[in-house]
Amino acid sequence: MVLLSAAVVGISAKTGRSDRQSAPCERFRLVYMSSLAAAYPDYNVSWSAYDHNHVCFDEEYGIEFLPWVGVSPRLVSVNSLRPMYTVDLASSSITPGLGPWRMTDAIQSLENPQAWPSKTELIGNIKDLGVEVTVKVVIRLAKPLTEAKARGLASNPEVFLFAPRGDDVNPISWDLSTVSHSCAGRRGFDFCQEAQSAVASFQKWVSLLHPSDNSALGIFGLSLSELQEQAADVRIHGIIVQDSPEVILRILKEPSVASASIVDMETYK
């Protein structure tokens, strides 16, 4: 579990104002927000629709401000634009905890085949769901794939999961919302020219980190050396997909898929 509090971003408990020497606005976005998203693929990290317009608006208004961060488990029913938890980075009073849930168990067991159901069993279970259902699954790949080959299974995976890091530890990941937000600079860097590649965007992010960021990365269980090692040769070990039972069944029948875990679903009429 990680506790994200105003204290870690250099916000004074007395005044609620940010310490820009400790975490300049854009640097905060690049290091803290992106680290949170990369280290917790089981949660969706979002920002207000207007945040990039006022995140560093001290020149216009004469005050310093850091945007709120919305955090939600990646449930089918949760709209990322209406997050379940809000971290107000201009306040020192909110400290949400990102605890484990069903998806957490799945992503932490990527290298443990015994923890996953057989494809035959899973296909039968999904067939029984009917058609008026949206399903979210963690797909475990039979062997590591490139991003291009992973996209051959599902054209728009929600999250790409990189190499497992051991029991009870989330794999480092990169989500498509990171890519879609990068053009607006919501994660501290612009990467519009290659925004369709999650891997390229992850590599770009890692290239912008400095050794001095290690203390901040450590808050989220990351280190610059590990990120650089992963970025040097990115392979996809799993993906998170939300779709209809029909699409999930098609993916499961691919020989490059080892198994999957149903982590959430929602029936609609």
Disulfide bonds with the S-S distance in Angstrom:
Cys25-Cys56 2.35
